[in-house]
Amino acid sequence: MSSKKDKSNNLDKYFMAIAMNLAEERIGLTGLNPSVGCVIVKNNKILSFGQTGFNGRPHAETVAINKCKKNELSGSSIFVTMEPCTHFGKTPPCTNLIVKSKIKKVIYSSTDVDKRTSNKAYSLLRSKKINVKKGLLKYQSKKIYKNYFNQKNSKMPFIAAKLACSNDFFISSKNKFITNKHSRNVSHILRYNFDSILVSYKTANADNSKLSCRINGLENFSPKRLIIDKNLKINKKSPVITDKNKNNTIIFHSIKDKKKLEFFKLRGVKLIYTDLDRNKNIDLKKVFLKAYSIGIGSIIIEGGKILTKSILKDKLINEFYLFEIDKNWKHRLGIKNVSDFRNIFNFFKKKENIETFLDGDKITRYY
């Protein structure tokens, strides 16, 4: 027979699981802020819920609290997937709002790694006579915040890359699409889950792609478009330069040609001068540091062989998605072999096959 304490703990897990689902929905859409889910409960009934706003504000706690009537929150419990913030930033601390609302219990899962807040909410809230419980479903929340924790520790975006190839590790230089429509849909979901997408100017010119998310209903959540283009050789008629989202394009270059620079600036394209590395190429680590400094928290790389190999070799990557079709291309013309990538993959600690219907294609995730 279960005790009253067991029943209460199960209810806490139930409400926190709902908050986790809310947080997961916004991963990749909250800029440098973590995606947080929040549920407010009173007498075992949900009063309201909230998620971190797009681009990081308002915070989930603020959203949930503001949905309630003035005196409705007195004596309630708030379930939050991450420690409520205690510092003044662009918005006041969530802990201030929690105290003011007379919420009697705060349950959160992960401790924030931001030094301005980390481990401060617990003692602050308890000093205000609020009951606090932390670490609930901590293992599950670690998965949600792996990208965020990585950003805060490295001061760089969370970096992922993807590549499509044949079963015998060949990529096509003529066909626009290697994989089938099911795999391409997965690719677009990946784009939706990241702040930005990065390619070389060669890939942008060859594919003439908008680098957008083309899943019905998610078009407005297309990532920022980052282009590596040392000498600004991108096609001036490329969609990333001419379409309605051109203000969402950022080019990392290393030239001082005023005429060239002016052309792109007049079209609303953002240009960021970046130093070269010892091989006279754009320094990719500096690209990522600059990207983080302007608020980019995650990047999916869809470059060609050279860019992808460089990033893998320099170990500037957190995870890799390899899309493979169920065909061998060894005897086809106009293709490149990427079998040497298999050795580079060895620095990843784990790999998994992503289980989804791809009608012959397969995806392996290295991380």
C-alpha positions in Angstrom: 0.0 0.0 0.0 1.5 3.3 -1.1 2.1 6.0 1.5 0.9 9.6 1.4 4.5 10.6 0.8 4.9 8.3 -2.2 1.6 9.6 -3.7 2.9 13.2 -3.3 6.2 12.4 -4.8 4.5 10.7 -7.8 2.4 13.8 -8.3 5.5 16.0 -8.2 7.1 13.8 -10.9 3.9 14.0 -13.0 3.8 17.8 -12.9 7.6 18.1 -13.5 7.3 15.8 -16.5 4.7 18.2 -18.0 7.2 21.0 -17.4 9.9 19.0 -19.1 7.7 18.5 -22.2 7.2 22.3 -22.4 10.9 22.9 -22.2 11.7 20.3 -24.9 9.3 22.1 -27.3 11.4 25.2 -27.3 14.9 23.7 -27.5 16.9 25.7 -30.1 14.5 28.6 -30.1 15.5 30.5 -27.0 18.9 32.0 -28.1 21.5 31.9 -25.4 18.9 31.4 -22.6 17.9 27.9 -21.6 14.6 26.6 -22.7 12.6 26.3 -19.5 9.2 24.8 -18.8 7.0 25.8 -15.8 3.8 24.5 -14.3 1.9 26.1 -11.4 -0.2 23.8 -9.3 -2.7 24.4 -6.4 -4.7 21.6 -4.7 -3.2 19.1 -7.2 -4.8 21.1 -10.1 -2.8 23.0 -12.8 -3.5 26.7 -12.6 -1.2 27.7 -15.5 1.9 26.9 -17.4 4.7 28.7 -19.2 7.7 28.3 -21.6 10.7 30.5 -22.2 9.8 33.0 -25.0 11.3 32.8 -28.4 14.8 34.2 -28.4 14.9 33.8 -24.6 12.3 36.2 -23.1 10.1 36.4 -21.2 11.1 33.6 -18.8 8.8 30.6 -18.3 8.0 31.5 -14.7 7.0 35.0 -15.7 4.7 33.7 -18.4 3.0 31.2 -16.0 2.6 33.7 -13.1 1.2 36.4 -15.4 -1.5 34.1 -16.6 -3.0 33.9 -13.1 -5.2 36.3 -11.2 -3.7 38.5 -8.5 -4.6 36.4 -5.4 -4.8 33.0 -7.1 -1.2 32.1 -6.5 -1.1 32.3 -2.7 -0.3 28.9 -1.3 0.5 27.3 -4.8 3.5 25.2 -5.9 5.6 26.0 -9.0 7.4 23.3 -10.9 10.4 24.6 -13.0 12.8 22.6 -15.1 15.7 24.8 -14.2 16.7 26.8 -11.1 14.8 30.2 -11.2 17.1 33.1 -11.9 18.2 35.4 -9.0 20.0 38.1 -10.9 19.0 41.3 -12.7 19.7 41.0 -16.4 17.4 42.4 -19.2 14.5 41.4 -16.9 14.1 41.3 -13.1 14.9 38.0 -11.2 12.2 35.3 -11.4 12.7 34.7 -7.7 11.5 38.2 -6.9 8.3 37.5 -8.8 7.9 34.1 -7.1 8.2 35.7 -3.6 5.9 38.5 -4.5 3.2 36.1 -5.7 3.2 34.3 -2.3 3.9 30.9 -3.9 4.6 28.5 -1.0 6.7 25.8 -2.7 9.2 25.8 -5.5 10.4 22.5 -7.2 13.1 22.7 -9.8 15.1 20.0 -11.6 18.5 21.3 -12.8 20.8 23.8 -11.1 21.7 26.6 -13.4 25.4 26.8 -14.4 25.2 30.6 -15.0 27.4 32.0 -12.2 25.0 34.9 -11.6 22.4 32.4 -10.4 24.0 29.0 -9.8 23.0 27.5 -6.5 21.6 30.8 -5.2 17.9 30.3 -5.6 17.7 27.5 -3.0 19.0 29.6 -0.1 17.3 32.8 -1.2 13.8 31.2 -1.5 14.2 29.4 1.8 15.1 32.6 3.5 11.7 33.9 2.4 10.0 30.9 4.2 9.3 29.2 0.8 9.6 25.4 0.7 12.2 24.4 -1.9 12.9 21.0 -3.5 15.6 20.6 -6.1 16.9 17.8 -8.4 13.6 16.2 -9.3 13.9 14.2 -12.5 17.5 15.6 -12.8 18.7 12.9 -15.2 15.9 13.7 -17.7 16.6 17.5 -17.5 20.3 16.9 -18.1 19.4 15.7 -21.6 17.3 18.8 -22.2 20.2 21.2 -21.1 23.2 19.5 -22.6 23.5 22.2 -25.3 23.0 25.0 -22.8 25.5 23.6 -20.3 28.0 23.2 -23.2 27.5 26.8 -24.3 28.0 28.2 -20.8 31.2 26.2 -20.2 32.9 26.7 -23.6 31.5 30.2 -24.4 30.8 28.8 -27.9 27.6 27.6 -29.5 26.7 23.9 -29.4 28.0 22.6 -32.7 26.5 19.8 -34.7 27.1 18.7 -38.3 25.5 16.5 -40.9 26.5 14.8 -44.0 24.8 12.5 -46.6 26.6 9.8 -48.4 26.1 6.4 -50.2 26.5 3.1 -48.4 30.2 3.0 -49.5 31.0 6.6 -48.3 30.6 8.5 -51.6 28.9 11.9 -51.9 27.5 13.3 -55.1 28.7 16.5 -56.7 26.0 16.5 -59.4 22.7 15.4 -57.8 21.1 18.0 -55.6 19.6 15.4 -53.3 21.3 12.2 -52.1 18.8 11.0 -49.6 15.1 10.4 -50.0 12.3 12.7 -48.9 12.0 11.1 -45.4 15.6 11.8 -44.6 15.3 15.3 -46.0 12.3 16.0 -43.6 14.6 14.9 -40.7 17.2 17.4 -41.9 14.6 20.2 -41.8 13.6 19.2 -38.3 17.3 19.5 -37.4 17.3 23.0 -38.9 14.3 23.9 -36.8 16.1 22.7 -33.6 19.2 24.9 -34.1 19.7 28.7 -33.9 21.6 28.8 -37.2 22.9 26.8 -40.1 26.5 27.1 -41.4 27.8 26.4 -44.9 30.7 27.4 -47.1 30.1 29.8 -49.9 30.9 26.9 -52.3 28.1 24.9 -50.9 25.7 27.9 -51.0 26.6 28.5 -54.7 26.4 24.9 -55.7 23.0 24.2 -54.1 21.5 27.6 -54.5 19.5 26.8 -51.4 17.5 29.1 -49.1 18.9 27.2 -46.1 15.5 27.3 -44.6 13.2 25.0 -42.7 10.6 23.7 -45.1 8.3 21.8 -42.8 4.7 23.0 -43.0 4.1 25.3 -40.0 7.7 25.7 -39.1 8.9 28.0 -41.9 9.0 31.0 -39.6 11.5 29.2 -37.4 14.1 28.9 -40.0 17.7 29.3 -38.6 20.0 32.2 -39.2 22.2 31.5 -42.2 26.0 31.6 -41.6 28.3 31.6 -44.6 32.1 31.0 -44.5 33.3 33.2 -47.4 36.9 34.4 -47.1 36.9 36.6 -50.3 33.2 37.2 -50.6 32.8 35.0 -53.7 29.2 34.0 -53.0 26.8 34.4 -55.9 25.3 37.8 -55.7 22.0 36.4 -56.9 22.0 33.6 -54.3 18.7 33.3 -52.3 20.6 34.0 -49.0 21.5 37.4 -50.5 18.3 38.3 -52.3 15.3 36.7 -50.6 13.0 38.3 -47.9 15.1 36.8 -45.1 18.4 38.3 -46.3 18.7 40.2 -43.0 19.0 36.7 -41.4 22.3 36.1 -43.4 25.7 36.5 -41.7 28.9 36.2 -43.8 32.3 35.6 -42.1 35.0 37.0 -44.4 38.5 38.4 -44.3 38.7 41.1 -47.0 38.9 44.9 -46.8 37.6 45.6 -50.3 35.2 48.6 -49.6 33.3 48.1 -52.9 32.5 44.5 -52.2 31.7 45.1 -48.6 29.3 48.0 -49.5 27.4 45.7 -52.0 26.4 43.3 -49.2 25.8 45.9 -46.5 23.3 47.8 -48.8 21.3 44.6 -49.1 21.0 44.1 -45.3 23.5 41.2 -45.1 25.6 41.2 -42.0 29.4 41.0 -42.5 31.8 39.9 -39.8 35.5 40.2 -40.4 37.4 37.1 -39.1 41.1 36.4 -38.9 42.7 33.6 -40.8 44.3 30.5 -39.3 47.8 29.2 -40.0 46.6 27.6 -43.2 45.3 31.0 -44.5 41.7 29.9 -44.1 39.0 31.5 -42.0 39.7 30.6 -38.4 36.6 28.4 -37.5 37.1 28.6 -33.7 37.0 32.4 -34.0 33.8 32.1 -36.1 32.1 30.2 -33.4 33.3 32.6 -30.6 32.0 35.6 -32.6 28.7 33.7 -33.3 28.3 33.2 -29.5 29.1 36.8 -28.8 26.2 38.0 -31.0 23.7 35.6 -29.3 23.9 32.4 -31.4 23.6 29.4 -29.1 23.6 26.4 -31.5 24.8 25.7 -35.1 24.1 22.9 -37.5 26.8 22.6 -40.2 25.8 21.5 -43.6 29.1 22.2 -45.4 30.8 20.1 -48.1 33.6 17.7 -47.6 36.4 20.2 -46.9 34.6 22.3 -44.3 33.1 19.3 -42.5 36.5 17.5 -42.4 38.2 20.6 -41.0 35.7 21.0 -38.2 35.9 17.3 -37.4 39.7 17.3 -37.4 39.9 20.3 -35.1 37.4 18.7 -32.8 35.2 21.7 -32.8 32.0 19.7 -32.8 29.7 18.2 -30.2 27.7 15.8 -32.4 27.5 14.5 -35.9 24.6 13.1 -38.0 25.6 10.8 -40.8 22.8 10.1 -43.4 23.4 7.0 -45.5 21.5 5.7 -48.4 21.1 2.0 -49.1 23.2 2.1 -52.4 26.8 1.8 -53.5 28.2 4.6 -55.7 31.7 3.4 -56.3 31.5 3.3 -60.1 29.5 6.5 -60.6 31.2 9.6 -62.1 31.5 13.0 -60.5 31.6 11.9 -56.9 33.9 12.3 -53.9 34.9 9.6 -51.4 34.6 10.4 -47.7 35.5 7.1 -46.2 38.4 8.8 -44.4 35.8 10.4 -42.2 35.3 7.1 -40.4 38.7 7.5 -38.6 37.8 11.0 -37.5 34.6 9.8 -35.9 36.7 7.8 -33.4 37.0 10.9 -31.1 33.2 10.7 -30.4 32.6 8.6 -27.3 29.2 7.2 -28.4 27.1 6.5 -31.4 23.5 5.5 -31.9 21.2 4.6 -34.8 18.2 7.0 -34.9 15.1 4.8 -35.1 12.7 6.4 -37.5 11.0 5.3 -40.8 13.4 6.4 -43.6 12.4 3.8 -46.3 16.0 2.4 -46.8 18.0 5.4 -45.6 19.6 5.3 -42.2 20.9 7.9 -39.7 23.8 7.4 -37.3 24.3 10.0 -34.5 27.9 10.4 -33.1 28.3 12.3 -29.9 
